Amino acid sequence: MHVSLTPELETRIKAKVESGLYNNASEVVREALRFMDTHEDWIHEVKVARLREQLKVGVEQLDRNEGITIESKEALDSLFDDIKG
């Protein structure tokens, strides 16, 4: 596989290797990809946690009979349109 890098990225990779933290450019790129995967996993976990919080609030509202009844598909479509903004 061949990857094209900007001069800035190439300089940054070389600096990492020269620092002694990595033996070669491939190790730097592998570590960066592992970090990216970890970051994406963390973002997913944050989104799921936020969704769970919102669902909890909704369930609590339903438990207090604060829900609304949607009578038709048109009313549901209108509600979703309002949510989208």
Buried (B, 14 or more C-beta within 10 A) or exposed (E): EEEEEEEEEEEEBEEBBEEEEBEEBEBBBEEBEEEEEEEEEEEEEEEEEEEEEEEEEEEEEEEEEEEEEEEEEEEEEEEEEEEEE
